[in-house]
Every structure is written in C-alpha cells, then in structure tokens.
C-alpha cells in the first residue's frame, strides 16, 4: 500500500511543481524598472529594431537561446544564439525520424505557412556562406559537418520572421533541416540562430533588406541565466558604462568577430605573457556567444591557472575533483553559494581582459567559473587550454556583460549590467503578439503582460527607437482602457488552464495525504512496519549514480575544414550531460522496488558552421 501512495504523491507533487516553476512570466503586475534609453547620434529614423528576451543558462542548459516566431501563422522555435555561426536552421517537417526527438518546438512545415517558399538553385537568396550551397531537384540545399561527427543538412526556405515591434514581419531565408546527426540530433533546442558576419546570417539579411541598422547587442545572464538580444540600433540603456575596441577584419576568417586582446590579468595583476600569444596564434581572438566556455593559448592558460590556483588556495579553499571523472577539471570547494557575489570575490580573484584602445574589462569570478554539479560551494574553472589555435572568448566570460556589436562602425563595446533584468525590461508588450501565440509567449517570458494603467514594459516607436511605458500605451492602443481590456482578457485566458490544474493537483495531494497518514498509522499500530524494520525497503542502491540537472562539459570550437570553422583541436562545441530519469522509468522502478543502475547520457548543444 505504501508504494502506490508514494507514487501518487510523487505525481501530484511533480504536477504542482511544474505549474509553479515559472511564476514570474504570468504575473498580472509587471514590476520591471523603466528604461531611460540614452540618445544616439547615429540613429536612422526609418529603420527598425527588435528586442528579444533570452532564456537558458550555462548551469542548466550550457547555452542561451531565443524564441523566434516564423511563418504565417507564426510558430515559436527555440534557437541558440551564436555569433560564431552564420547559418540559421530548424527541423523540417519532412525530416521525420532523421531529426531528433527532444526538440522543444517540433518541426517547421512549409506547406502550412501561407508565406513560405522554397529557394531555387538560381535564386540570389541561395546563399550559405562556407561551405557553399548545393542543388537538389532545383532546390537550394546546405550541409554542415562537424569535427565531433555531428551534422545538419537540408533545404533553404524563405518565410517571415516576426520582430514584434508593431510592424509587419520580415522575409528571411533559413535552413529547413532534413537530417541531423550527433549532438544536433539530441539537443533540446530546435536549432541555431546564426549571427556571424556572412550574408547568410539573419542580421545581415535584415540589414540588406534595409530593415535594421548593421548593429546588435547581446547580454547573457549570470548563473540563473536569461538575458537580451537587441537587433538594430536601439541605443545603449542609460547608466551602462560602455568601452569600445575595434573589430578586426581577417582575410582568413572573414565571418568572425575578431578583436585585439592585449593582455589577461588575475586579481589585478597582468600575466607575464608576451602579447604575441594573443594576436599571432591561430585565428587571433574571437568573440563567440555559441561556445559555452572560453579557451586561451597554452602559455596564457598555464599562467592563468597557476594564478587562480594560488589565489584560491591562499584564501582557504581546497581542490576537489570535477563532476566528470573522465575530464581533468580544475575545481575548488569550500566557497560560498553563487548568490553571494561578495563572498565569492573574497576567495576567488577577478579576471581582467585588456583590449586595444585602452579598454580594460574587470570581471567577477563567475565569468570564468561554473558551478559544480554535485555538492554546494564547489566551482570549476571554465577556461581551457587551446594549444596554439588562438583565443576563443565564449559565453561564460560575457555573463552580465552587455556586448554591443556595432558592425557599421567596425567596433564592439562592453559594459557591465544585470542582463536578466535587461531581458525582462526589453520585452515587447503581449498585445503585439498574435492571439494564437499569446499564451505561449507570456508563459515563456517573451512578452510583458500589463495591468490596469501600469504598463512597465518597453516597446517600439515609429522611428524604430525603444519607448518608455507611457509611449508604449500611446503607440500600441487607441485608448488606455482598450489596452487594459485586451491585457485582462489575454491574462485570464492564459491563467485559467493553469489555475484549474493547480486546484486539481492540490486537491489530489490533500486526499493522498489523508489516506497515506491513516494507512501509515494503522500499519504502525499493527506492528507491520516499525522504524527498525527494513524488510519492505528497496534493494541496496550503492553504486548507483543519480544526477540533478545537466552538467556541461566541453564545447571546442573546431569546425569542418571547408573554411567557416575555428581550426581548434578536439571536438566541436561538445557538451555532455547526465539526463534525469523519465517519469515512466521512475514509476517502473518504484513498483519493482529497484532503481536503474545506469542514468542515460544525453548530449546537448549544436555544432556550428
């Protein structure tokens, strides 16, 4: 009797936990702060900009992703934002079992979209970067193969992308996958959003269509994740102190965002490494949001690890093993929780990056550490040895850093800020979204709900700039009352199913709790189950390894030898993780009195072109 009761209790707890896991997205009163967007002298009034909240984190996912809405009617797809790639692709409906089973958004079916069309081989839109496009049955095709034996291939289609700025959607060309292998097959994100510098990237397509200025901003949140992607010249939020360095154009690697890194420091002291180590090795220094961790040339890496180790051990920390025994991670224990930023800075040194033009970026320890999967107060270094292949600055280094890719001015800027708060602030109002996508957009945090006369979200104006709350109401609705009516109706529609399920779950828990208590008291009174009686307990579980969440491993930046890949040694952007057992597995184990001896291994995260 005890086993079935616990199983039912577990199901009800899971249901209520899932329903309450994201309360922030469906609140009635938005409390995000107003943004005072500073003036920008180069703003072009006729161009647009789009504000897209980011989701994901290094700790849980190993990547940051944006939800994009494609087609007519619009469908939501989750794509990893990657400044080191140029192709954008999502699974195609005709892919079937050749595409992975774990993707969040399913597949894209061009036949069900009123605005979709296939790209022919002779079309000027048949552009893939490197490697070049192929041609099958007069349809433009693409292929990407990667060093760790994963791949993405398919056909090119054109359809509209909804920028949610109050203006019509914009046609873009992207890959519709017909086959996936390796990591791409197993990842949960639907695909990739290529933000590299080739004409095939989404940004450059929007620029070529005179829709947005040739600039964008990317802000990745800290351990808990989230952030912001802003397409176009929306200006810099007031209060963010930006420092700019020049973008370098490389004839060997024209699609990368290269900068000149002049030095690395630890705890305020610059490493004693020749500057040539940063500029003359491999591909130089590349900014790559799609790579989870960062990679230094060997001499820089060794000096960096030595400095971090000496400082951490000197502050009273101890070395510990990493979460994966097959990888020699540099890890420490005895530190405060990651929420204690001041406490972490007392035991781990800061990281300094010096760029050309006198730019010095001082970063918190969490910009080079990742949280250990097992235990608390444990951290591992998220910067690794890259041999002689160059410097790759991945997502972990730029957590809580606003990176402004001002390509039109050949420069990139850095400014410290709270990226999760910025991502919440820049959400467009839900009233802009298609009613069919309203609940999904509100639940996932892609838009901001407003309450009676208190709209705190930001939105677009006719000149393409981002507005404050009063301007949103004036621009988006004829009257405040009409806007409130739409908001309350959409909010009620979004909340009703969740509230109904929540009440059902709570009622089920109450019934199970009463029945369980009666049964347990009766059994104890009868002497069937005493505190020292282990006859009914499950078999010995020693040696079984249960994991919580996902632990990212390595994303080396190697790509194929065709030209558009970082020539690194090792595998390409590889992230392995332990996947928690599914509910059927748990139920089967509970009913049989056993737990599985092997936790299945899941590989998350895409490779890149």
Secondary structure as GFF3:
##gff-version 3
##sequence-region A 1 609
A	DSSP	alpha_helix	2	19	.	.	.	ID=ss1
A	DSSP	three_ten_helix	23	26	.	.	.	ID=ss2
A	DSSP	beta_strand	50	57	.	.	.	ID=ss3
A	DSSP	beta_strand	63	70	.	.	.	ID=ss4
A	DSSP	beta_strand	75	82	.	.	.	ID=ss5
A	DSSP	beta_strand	89	91	.	.	.	ID=ss6
A	DSSP	three_ten_helix	93	98	.	.	.	ID=ss7
A	DSSP	three_ten_helix	110	112	.	.	.	ID=ss8
A	DSSP	beta_strand	117	118	.	.	.	ID=ss9
A	DSSP	beta_strand	134	136	.	.	.	ID=ss10
A	DSSP	beta_strand	139	145	.	.	.	ID=ss11
A	DSSP	beta_strand	151	161	.	.	.	ID=ss12
A	DSSP	beta_strand	170	181	.	.	.	ID=ss13
A	DSSP	alpha_helix	182	186	.	.	.	ID=ss14
A	DSSP	beta_strand	191	194	.	.	.	ID=ss15
A	DSSP	alpha_helix	202	208	.	.	.	ID=ss16
A	DSSP	beta_strand	216	220	.	.	.	ID=ss17
A	DSSP	beta_strand	227	231	.	.	.	ID=ss18
A	DSSP	beta_strand	243	246	.	.	.	ID=ss19
A	DSSP	beta_strand	258	259	.	.	.	ID=ss20
A	DSSP	beta_strand	261	266	.	.	.	ID=ss21
A	DSSP	beta_strand	269	270	.	.	.	ID=ss22
A	DSSP	alpha_helix	276	279	.	.	.	ID=ss23
A	DSSP	beta_strand	285	287	.	.	.	ID=ss24
A	DSSP	beta_strand	294	296	.	.	.	ID=ss25
A	DSSP	alpha_helix	298	314	.	.	.	ID=ss26
A	DSSP	beta_strand	318	320	.	.	.	ID=ss27
A	DSSP	beta_strand	331	333	.	.	.	ID=ss28
A	DSSP	alpha_helix	341	347	.	.	.	ID=ss29
A	DSSP	beta_strand	351	355	.	.	.	ID=ss30
A	DSSP	beta_strand	359	363	.	.	.	ID=ss31
A	DSSP	three_ten_helix	365	367	.	.	.	ID=ss32
A	DSSP	beta_strand	369	371	.	.	.	ID=ss33
A	DSSP	beta_strand	379	381	.	.	.	ID=ss34
A	DSSP	beta_strand	383	385	.	.	.	ID=ss35
A	DSSP	beta_strand	391	393	.	.	.	ID=ss36
A	DSSP	three_ten_helix	395	398	.	.	.	ID=ss37
A	DSSP	beta_strand	401	406	.	.	.	ID=ss38
A	DSSP	three_ten_helix	407	409	.	.	.	ID=ss39
A	DSSP	beta_strand	411	416	.	.	.	ID=ss40
A	DSSP	alpha_helix	419	425	.	.	.	ID=ss41
A	DSSP	beta_strand	428	429	.	.	.	ID=ss42
A	DSSP	three_ten_helix	430	432	.	.	.	ID=ss43
A	DSSP	three_ten_helix	435	437	.	.	.	ID=ss44
A	DSSP	alpha_helix	438	443	.	.	.	ID=ss45
A	DSSP	beta_strand	447	448	.	.	.	ID=ss46
A	DSSP	beta_strand	459	460	.	.	.	ID=ss47
A	DSSP	beta_strand	466	467	.	.	.	ID=ss48
A	DSSP	alpha_helix	469	476	.	.	.	ID=ss49
A	DSSP	alpha_helix	480	525	.	.	.	ID=ss50
A	DSSP	beta_strand	575	578	.	.	.	ID=ss51
A	DSSP	alpha_helix	583	592	.	.	.	ID=ss52
A	DSSP	beta_strand	601	604	.	.	.	ID=ss53
###
